[in-house]
């Protein structure tokens, strides 16, 4: 875990107003409610939940999630897995392909380290070449039998990584089982694009197509007499569909923890828990004229790949529209369509709270997140979280 600077550590116990801007702030009360609702949802549906750590990139938060019932964590990068492992997390799934021999040597070393701690490393594959390279890395590291769990990723509609469902997936499972150091651990069947389809009906229809592809693959495995130990996938946007399918044994939501403006734009499925916004960028007005105000949180403070941030907790008559002012600035305009017909603007020095468009890359822009208890107005700083996986690209 990263060393927390003294000036940040000194904030613990201080009022929220002492937090300098721009800063990434977690509403701990809202986050705790999100975790509780997620744990209850998984329990009610009889599925495991493996939280996606590429969202928060924090070993401490990963421990909180495990304490609440998460069986482990997903990551997308090997270096993210290494960062979590350094923080004491021992059940990790790299839900992505790793091909480079230099990286695979690190995969083998991490698998051995986690095994020695009673933990487990899993990884996704989608090619015979990937399996061969992984097996060689495990052999070079003198790993023992079934030293790493390997899941075959199938393309269920994302059209990114993944082998074709059906016989092609079966061939990869057979290839895995031919290597003593590898253990076939199931199928990775995740459709990322479906998470952001706006209506519940659209998302349900997308996952119905996913289930057809998964069932086609299950049929081929049944014909071959090969058991599929686990089918895993699903994100915050569609998890109600995978959990209710009777096919998925594990779901992989991540964004439920913080939520963001893009997820808030989705029509909520009635079967999904009511997750709250828990991650904010605290910002302050630094300039003002008769037409607009300028805050100190530009796109170095929040990601804009899923759209610009939204202003949080402003009444309609004070509604503002955030416009991109560049690296260091956000330009705030009165939003007449939302109800601000008077042209109201905040004053110099006023504090505002932004809901990021996309949480994951926003977190990656910060070294630390400030956890507050008791609300944004009267709360106090309870903890500083280090973003252990920031910049974990390899």
N, C-alpha and C positions, 0 to 999 in steps of 0.2 A: 504494500500500500504506500501511496505517496506521502511524503512528509507534509504536514499541514503547516503553513506559515503562521508565525506567532500572531500577526494581525488578524488572521481569520479565526484562529483558535480563541482569541480574546473576545470574539463575538458571542461565544457560548454563554447563555444566561442573560444576554442583552436583548433589548427591545428590537423588534423588526426594523424600526425606523433607523437603527444604527447601521444597517447593511448598506454599504456603498453600492453605487450603480455603475455600469450594468452588472447584474449578478443573476445566477441561476438558482432559483429558490424552490424547495420542495415543501408543500403543505403536508406535513406529516400526518395530520388527522385525516385528510382526504386520502392519502396514500394507504394508511392503515385500513380505512374502510374498503378501498379497492381490493386490497389483499384478502380481507375477510370474505368479501363477496366472491372473489375468485375461488378461494378454498372451498367455500360452501357449494358453489356451482359444480366443481369437479367431484366433490363427494356425492352430491345428489345424482349425478349422471354416471357414477361408477367409473370414471376415467382418471388416469394419472395426469398431472400437469407438470410440465417441464418449462419453466419460465425462460423466455428468451432474453439473455443478458446483453445482447447487442443494443438493447434499449438503454439500460442504466449504466452498464460497464463498471459496476461497483461491487467489489467482493463483499463489502458490509451489507449492502442491500440484498445480495444473493443469499447471505446467511439468514437475513430476515425472512425471505421467501421460503427457504427450506424449513425454518422453524414453524412457518404457517402451514406446511404440508407439501411444498414442491418437492418432487423426487430428485430433481437435479436441474441442470441449466443447459440451454442451447447457446452456442456462439456461432458466428459465421467465419471467424478467422482463427487460425492457430494461435496467433499472438494474444487474442482475447482469452483463449483457453488458458494460456500460460499465465496471464495476469490474474485470472480467477484462481487458478491453482496456487499461485504465490500467496493469495489471500486465504487459503485454507479450504477452498471448494474442491471436492473430490469426485463428483459425479457430473461429467461434462460430455456433451454431444456436439461435435463440430458438424453442424448440419449443412455441410458444404464440401466440395471436392478439394483435395490437396494433391498436387501432381509433382511439384518440384522435388527432386531428391534431397536437397538441403532442408526443405521443410519437413519432408517425411522422416528424416533422421530425428528432427525435433519431436515429431509426432510419436515416434517409437520411444524416445526418452521420456516424454510426458506420460505415455501409457504405463511404462514401467514404474514411474514415480507414483502415479495414482494407485496402481495395483498394490504397491508396497504399503500404502496407507489404508488399504481396504476399500479403495474407491474404484472407479471405472472410467475409461475414456472410450467414446464411440465416435465414429466418423462415417460420412456418407461417401458413396462411390457411384459412378455411372458409366464406367468403362472397364473392360478387361485389362487394359494397360494400367489404369489406376490401381486395380487390385494387385497386379503383378508388382508394380513399384512399391506399393504399401507392404506387401509380403516380403519383398527383398529388404526393405528398411527394418522390418521387425526381425528378420533373420540376421541381418548384420549387427543388430543390437543384442542378439542372443536372447530374444524374448522367449518366454515359455509358451506352452500350448494355450490357444484361445486367449491371447494376451490383450486383444483389442476387439471391441464390438464393431461390426461393419454392417451398415444398413444400405440397401440398394435404393437410390433415389430414382423415382419414376416421374416422368413428365406428365402431370395431370392437368395441364392447361396453362401453366406459367410460360412455357416455351422459352425456357432459359436453360438451366441444367436438367439432367434427368434422362435416363434411358427410356425407350418406348415401353409402355405397359405391356404385360402379357409375356410371351415367350422370351423376349429379349431380357426382361428382368429375371426370369427363371435362370437363364444362362449365366447371368452374373452371380446369382446365389450359388449355383453349382461351382463356379470358379472360386468363390470365397471359401467354400467348404473343402476345396482341394488343398488349401494351405493350412497347415497345423496351427500356425500362430494367430490365425484369424477366426473369428466366430461370427457366423451369419446371425444378425440380431433383429432383422425385420426390414420393413419398407418405410422409406421417407416419402410421404405423399402430401406435399404442401403447395397450395395455389396462392401465391402472394397477391396477385392482381385482384383476386376475388375479394380481398379484405376491404377494398376501397370502392366497390360498386355501391352506388348510393342507396338503393332501395333494398329492403329486406328480401323482397321477392327476387330481385336480380341475384343477390348473393346465394339464396337458396337454390336457384336454378343452376348457378355455376357449380355449386358443390354437388348437386345431383349428377352432373356430368363427371365430376371427379370420382364419385362413388362408382359409377359405371366402369371407369378405367381401373379403379382399385379392384373391383369385383372380377373384372376380366383377368387381372393378374392373379388374384386368389384362385380362380378356376384352374389356371395353368399349374400353379403350385400343388393344388389338390390332386390333379391328374398325375403329377410326378411323385406324389407321396412325400412332399417336403413341407414341413410345418413353418408357418410364418410366426415367429415369436411375438412380434409387435408391429402394429401399423401406427405411425405417428405423423403428426402434421397439425395443421389448423393454426390460425392466428386470431387476434382479438375480434376481427370483423366477422368471421364465419364460424367461430368455435361452437356456437349453438347447433349448427348443422352437423358438424363432424361428431360432436359429443352425443347427439341423439341418433346417430346412424347405426350404432351397434357394431360398427366395423373398426373404428379407431379405439385403440386402447390408451392413447396418450395424446394430449393436445399441447401446443407450444405458444400460447399467447405471451406477448411482451408488452404491447402498448397499453393494455388495460391498467397498468401500474400508474402511469402518468396521464395518459390521454393527450391528444393534441387537437389543433383546430381542424385538421383534415379528417380525423376520425369523428369529430363532433358534427361534421357535415353529413355523415351517414344517417339514414333513417334507422332508428333503434329497433331491433327485433324484440318483440315483447318477451321472448324467452331469455333474453340476455340480461345479466345484472346491470344495474344503473351505475356505471363507472363514472367517476368525477375527474375533472381537471385537477391535477396535483402538482404540475410542473409549470413554473412561471419565470419569465425574465422580468426582474424588477428594473425599472428605468426611471429616469427623471427628466423633466423638461429643462432644456439648456438654452433654448432660444425661442423667441415668439414675435410674431407681428400680427397684423389685423386679419391675415388670411390663413395662417397655419402656425402650429407650434412644432418644435423640433426636440426629439428626445435623444438620449445618448446611447441607444441600442440599435446599431446598424447590423448588417448581415454578418459581421464578425461575432455577434452575440447570439444569433439565431439562424437556423437554416431556412432557406427559402425555396427548396426544391419542390415542396408540396404547397406552396403559396406563402404569402406574407402572414405575419402573426395577426391575431385579433386582440382587441382591447378587452380586458376582463372587468366585469362588475361595474360597468358604467350604466346609469339609467338612460332610457331612450333619448331624453331631452339633452343629454350630454354625449351622445354617441359620437365616436371618432372613427375615421378610416385611416389605417396605417398605410403609408406609401414608402417605397424604397428610397432612402436618401443616401445609399452607398454603404461603405464599410463601417462608418462610425455613427451614422445618423439615421433616425427614422422620422419621417415627416407626417404630422398628424393633421388631418383635415376634418372639419365638421361633416358629419354624415347625415345629410338632410333626409335621405331615404329611410334611415333608421329612426328618425324622430328629432334630430338636432336641427331644427329649423331656425333657431336664433343665432346660429354661428358661434355658439359657445366654444371656447378653447381653454385648456388648462393654463394656469399661471406659471411663471418662471419658478423652478424649484419643486413643482408638484411631482409627486410620485405616481407612476402608472404601472400596471401589471399587464404583461403581454402573454398570450397563450401561443406558443410556437406552432407554426404550421406542421412541422414534423419533429417529433421528440428525439428520435435516435441520433440524427446528425447534429441536432442542437446540443445535446449532451456532449458530443465529441468535440465541440468547440471550447469546452470549459475544463479546467483542471479540477475544480471542486464544485460541489452543490451544497447549498446551505439549507439545512432542514429546520423548519420553524414549527412550533407547537402553539396552538391557541389562535390561529388565524393571521391573516396578512396585516390587520390593523392593530390588534392589541396583543399579538403573540410574541413569543420570545424565541431566540435561537436555541435549539436543543443540541444539534450535532452538525459537524462538517463532514461531508462525504467526499472522499477522493474518487475521482473518475479514473480508476486503475487501468482501464482499457483504452484510454484516450489515445488516438493515433495508432491503434493496433491494426496495422494494414497488412501484415505478412502472415 
